Amino acid sequence: MAKILAVDDDLSILEIYKEIFVKAGFEVRTAEDAVSAVTLYQQFQPDLLVLDVDMPAGGGQKVFDRLRNLLQTATPIVFSTGMPESVQNLAKLANVAVLKKPVTPDLLIAEVKRLLRLP
């Protein structure tokens, strides 16, 4: 079972992610900020991250930078944001997708499966 770490400062969005991913057969953990996201990443070792871009303490961009530069990981990342243009430069990178909020469950699962190369 693939493991997903969803990071967003909006608790209601995290609950929605949890419901969507559990229903689709994934194991899910959530974090509310960049610092706990990096800590949880190291403990949980997820197969994929869903990151909100705009969060307190640096947001998704900071988590992305830490994982790619410090931990040297190529874990697939889905950025979920109201302003996709703010991370459009990252969308060109391997293992990165950028989705505009609000994201539909079907689109989210399709993108996760594509990045994880699941049927």
Summary of the structure (lengths in Angstrom):
residues: 119
radius of gyration: 12.6
end to end distance: 13.1
largest distance: 35.7
contacts: 374
relative contact order: 0.17
helix: 50%
strand: 21%
